[in-house]
Amino acid sequence: MTAFRDRIALVTGAGQGIGKATARILASGGADLALNDLNPKTLRETKAELEKIGAHVTSHEGSVTDENFVTDMIDDVTRKHGRIDLLLNNAGGGPANIPWQGFSECDFSHFREIFELNFFSQAMVLHKVLPGMIERGYGKVVCISSISAVLGQEYGCAYASGKLALHALVSSVSKEAARFGVNINAAILGNPPHHTRTDERQNYLDQLSHLNRVGDLEEFGSALAFLLSDDASYITGAAIPIDGGLTNPRMNE
């Protein structure tokens, strides 16, 4: 597989899970990688794994909620790799040390923190990467959303709101970028493996899925790699579900 030969890919949230799985597929396809994550241990492990495949890999530890860090990271990636062709805007998630709470009872500073992680961080990375793509006349961007953006999430309003805002960002910016050869899409992920999910929650999601199972990391990674490839050159401005049918729920008989 050489679909990504001579491409430079930036993957945020690359230390584990879907980010790591996608980075592995890109590296196997010939891409060189710039990896970002907050966790230095998993970032080192991912870098070492991809280097064994033969990719040239740089790692960039830090938070993409920090504008100064993002600016420095993009400058560093450009200096070391020459450019950024592909962006998997994957960093985000639920609250690490913040309880899931209803909107009326939550501390609004917590709401802001979660929203910023899931929307402003991706918007900021895209804002810094896009000018170079436009200048060169080439770029593929995928922003990671969630089924929560479509279905809503009880006690997870900030997370769902941040992810839904990404859809508006992608829909708007893709119109501006298309004439310069840049494709920008959102991927609506549902039911990926998650180590903190309770058995009760997992069983509930499995029952909603048309496939009655959790998605495999390689399945998500392959779909995302497709959207970052030239095979997806006629897809832009879309919010595409990769969710086993969760955003098309079954009706009760």
C-alpha positions as CSV (number, residue, x, y, z in Angstrom):
1,M,0.0,0.0,0.0
2,T,1.5,3.3,-1.1
3,A,-1.5,5.6,-1.1
4,F,0.3,8.1,1.2
5,R,3.8,8.0,-0.2
6,D,5.5,11.4,0.1
7,R,2.6,12.8,2.2
8,I,3.2,14.5,5.6
9,A,0.4,13.9,8.1
10,L,-0.2,15.6,11.4
11,V,-2.3,13.5,13.9
12,T,-3.4,15.0,17.2
13,G,-4.4,12.7,20.0
14,A,-2.1,10.1,18.4
15,G,-0.9,8.3,21.6
16,Q,-3.6,5.7,21.7
17,G,-6.9,4.6,20.3
18,I,-8.3,5.8,17.0
19,G,-5.5,8.4,16.5
20,K,-2.8,5.8,16.9
21,A,-4.7,3.3,14.7
22,T,-5.1,5.8,11.9
23,A,-1.4,7.0,12.2
24,R,-0.3,3.3,11.8
25,I,-2.3,3.0,8.6
26,L,-1.0,6.2,7.2
27,A,2.6,5.1,8.0
28,S,2.0,1.7,6.4
29,G,0.8,3.6,3.3
30,G,4.1,5.6,3.0
31,A,3.3,8.8,5.0
32,D,5.7,10.5,7.3
33,L,4.1,11.5,10.6
34,A,4.0,14.4,13.1
35,L,2.3,13.0,16.2
36,N,0.8,15.1,19.0
37,D,-0.5,13.9,22.4
38,L,-0.5,15.0,26.0
39,N,0.8,11.7,27.3
40,P,4.5,11.4,26.9
41,K,4.7,7.6,27.4
42,T,2.1,6.7,24.8
43,L,3.5,9.3,22.4
44,R,6.9,7.7,22.7
45,E,5.5,4.2,22.2
46,T,3.5,5.2,19.1
47,K,6.5,7.0,17.6
48,A,8.7,3.9,18.1
49,E,6.1,1.6,16.6
50,L,5.7,3.8,13.5
51,E,9.4,4.1,13.0
52,K,9.7,0.3,12.8
53,I,7.3,0.5,9.9
54,G,9.8,2.8,8.2
55,A,8.1,6.2,8.6
56,H,10.0,9.4,9.5
57,V,8.2,10.4,12.7
58,T,8.4,13.5,15.0
59,S,6.6,13.8,18.3
60,H,5.1,17.0,19.8
61,E,3.9,16.7,23.4
62,G,1.5,19.3,24.6
63,S,-2.1,20.5,24.8
64,V,-3.8,21.7,21.6
65,T,-6.0,23.9,23.8
66,D,-2.9,26.1,24.2
67,E,-2.6,28.6,21.3
68,N,1.1,29.2,21.9
69,F,1.8,25.5,21.9
70,V,-0.2,25.0,18.7
71,T,1.6,27.8,16.9
72,D,5.0,26.4,18.0
73,M,4.0,22.9,17.1
74,I,2.9,23.8,13.5
75,D,6.1,25.8,13.1
76,D,8.2,22.9,14.3
77,V,6.4,20.4,12.1
78,T,6.8,22.6,9.1
79,R,10.5,23.1,9.8
80,K,11.2,19.4,10.3
81,H,8.9,18.0,7.6
82,G,8.7,20.9,5.1
83,R,4.8,21.0,5.1
84,I,1.6,19.4,6.3
85,D,-0.5,17.6,3.7
86,L,-2.9,15.7,5.9
87,L,-4.5,16.6,9.2
88,L,-6.4,14.3,11.5
89,N,-7.9,16.6,14.0
90,N,-8.4,14.0,16.7
91,A,-7.7,15.5,20.1
92,G,-10.7,15.9,22.3
93,G,-12.9,13.9,24.7
94,G,-14.9,13.9,27.8
95,P,-13.9,15.4,31.1
96,A,-10.9,13.8,32.7
97,N,-11.4,15.1,36.3
98,I,-14.8,16.8,35.8
99,P,-18.0,15.0,36.7
100,W,-20.7,14.4,34.0
101,Q,-23.4,16.8,35.2
102,G,-26.7,18.2,33.9
103,F,-26.5,21.6,32.3
104,S,-28.5,23.4,35.0
105,E,-26.2,22.1,37.8
106,C,-22.8,22.2,36.2
107,D,-20.0,24.6,37.0
108,F,-19.9,26.8,33.9
109,S,-16.1,26.9,33.9
110,H,-16.2,23.1,33.5
111,F,-18.6,23.5,30.6
112,R,-16.3,26.0,29.0
113,E,-13.3,23.7,29.5
114,I,-14.9,20.7,27.8
115,F,-16.3,22.8,25.0
116,E,-12.9,24.4,24.3
117,L,-11.2,21.0,24.3
118,N,-13.7,19.6,21.7
119,F,-14.2,22.6,19.5
120,F,-11.7,25.4,19.9
121,S,-8.7,23.1,20.0
122,Q,-9.6,21.6,16.6
123,A,-10.6,25.0,15.2
124,M,-7.2,26.4,16.3
125,V,-5.2,23.6,14.8
126,L,-7.1,23.9,11.5
127,H,-6.6,27.7,11.5
128,K,-2.9,27.3,11.8
129,V,-2.5,24.5,9.3
130,L,-4.9,25.7,6.6
131,P,-2.9,28.6,5.2
132,G,-0.1,26.4,4.1
133,M,-2.4,23.9,2.5
134,I,-4.1,26.7,0.5
135,E,-0.8,28.2,-0.5
136,R,0.4,24.8,-1.9
137,G,-3.0,23.9,-3.4
138,Y,-3.4,20.6,-1.6
139,G,-4.7,19.3,1.7
140,K,-6.9,16.7,3.4
141,V,-8.5,17.4,6.8
142,V,-10.7,15.2,9.0
143,C,-12.1,16.6,12.2
144,I,-13.3,14.0,14.7
145,S,-16.9,14.4,15.9
146,S,-19.2,12.1,17.8
147,I,-22.7,10.6,17.7
148,S,-23.3,12.9,20.7
149,A,-23.4,15.8,18.2
150,V,-26.3,14.2,16.4
151,L,-28.2,12.5,19.2
152,G,-27.4,14.8,22.1
153,Q,-25.9,13.5,25.3
154,E,-27.7,13.6,28.6
155,Y,-25.3,15.0,31.3
156,G,-22.8,15.6,28.5
157,C,-24.1,18.9,27.0
158,A,-20.7,20.6,26.7
159,Y,-19.1,17.6,24.9
160,A,-22.1,17.3,22.5
161,S,-22.2,21.0,21.9
162,G,-18.5,21.2,21.1
163,K,-18.7,18.3,18.7
164,L,-21.8,19.7,16.9
165,A,-20.0,23.1,16.5
166,L,-17.4,21.2,14.5
167,H,-20.0,20.4,11.9
168,A,-20.7,24.1,11.3
169,L,-17.0,24.8,11.2
170,V,-16.4,22.1,8.6
171,S,-19.4,23.0,6.5
172,S,-18.3,26.7,6.4
173,V,-14.5,26.4,6.0
174,S,-14.8,23.6,3.4
175,K,-16.6,26.1,1.1
176,E,-13.7,28.5,1.4
177,A,-11.0,25.9,0.9
178,A,-12.4,23.7,-1.8
179,R,-11.3,26.0,-4.7
180,F,-7.7,25.7,-3.4
181,G,-7.7,21.9,-3.6
182,V,-8.3,21.3,0.1
183,N,-10.9,18.8,1.3
184,I,-12.3,19.2,4.8
185,N,-14.7,16.7,6.4
186,A,-16.0,15.7,9.8
187,A,-16.2,12.1,10.9
188,I,-19.0,11.2,13.3
189,L,-17.6,8.3,15.4
190,G,-19.8,6.0,17.4
191,N,-19.1,3.0,19.7
192,P,-15.4,2.8,19.5
193,P,-13.6,0.7,22.1
194,H,-13.3,2.7,25.4
195,H,-11.6,1.4,28.5
196,T,-13.7,3.5,30.9
197,R,-17.1,2.5,29.6
198,T,-19.2,0.5,31.9
199,D,-20.6,-2.9,30.8
200,E,-24.1,-1.5,31.1
201,R,-23.3,1.4,28.9
202,Q,-21.5,-0.8,26.4
203,N,-24.4,-3.3,26.2
204,Y,-26.8,-0.4,25.6
205,L,-24.7,0.9,22.7
206,D,-24.3,-2.5,21.2
207,Q,-28.1,-3.0,21.2
208,L,-28.5,0.3,19.3
209,S,-25.9,-0.5,16.7
210,H,-27.1,-2.3,13.6
211,L,-24.1,-4.5,13.9
212,N,-24.7,-5.4,17.6
213,R,-21.0,-4.8,18.5
214,V,-18.3,-2.3,19.3
215,G,-16.3,-1.0,16.4
216,D,-12.7,-2.1,15.9
217,L,-10.0,0.5,16.0
218,E,-8.7,-0.7,12.6
219,E,-12.2,-0.2,11.2
220,F,-12.3,3.4,12.3
221,G,-8.7,4.0,11.2
222,S,-9.3,2.6,7.8
223,A,-12.3,4.8,7.2
224,L,-10.5,7.9,8.4
225,A,-7.4,7.0,6.3
226,F,-9.8,6.8,3.3
227,L,-11.1,10.3,3.9
228,L,-7.5,11.5,4.1
229,S,-6.6,9.8,0.8
230,D,-6.9,11.0,-2.8
231,D,-9.6,8.3,-3.3
232,A,-11.9,10.7,-1.3
233,S,-11.1,13.7,-3.5
234,Y,-14.8,14.3,-4.4
235,I,-15.8,14.4,-0.7
236,T,-15.7,17.7,1.1
237,G,-17.9,19.6,3.6
238,A,-19.5,16.4,4.8
239,A,-20.2,15.0,8.3
240,I,-19.9,11.3,7.7
241,P,-21.0,8.7,10.3
242,I,-18.7,5.9,11.2
243,D,-20.8,4.4,13.8
244,G,-22.3,1.0,13.0
245,G,-25.7,2.7,12.4
246,L,-26.0,4.4,15.7
247,T,-27.2,7.7,14.2
248,N,-29.9,5.8,12.3
249,P,-31.5,4.1,15.3
250,R,-33.8,1.2,15.0
251,M,-37.5,1.8,15.5
252,N,-39.4,-0.3,18.1
253,E,-41.5,-3.0,16.4
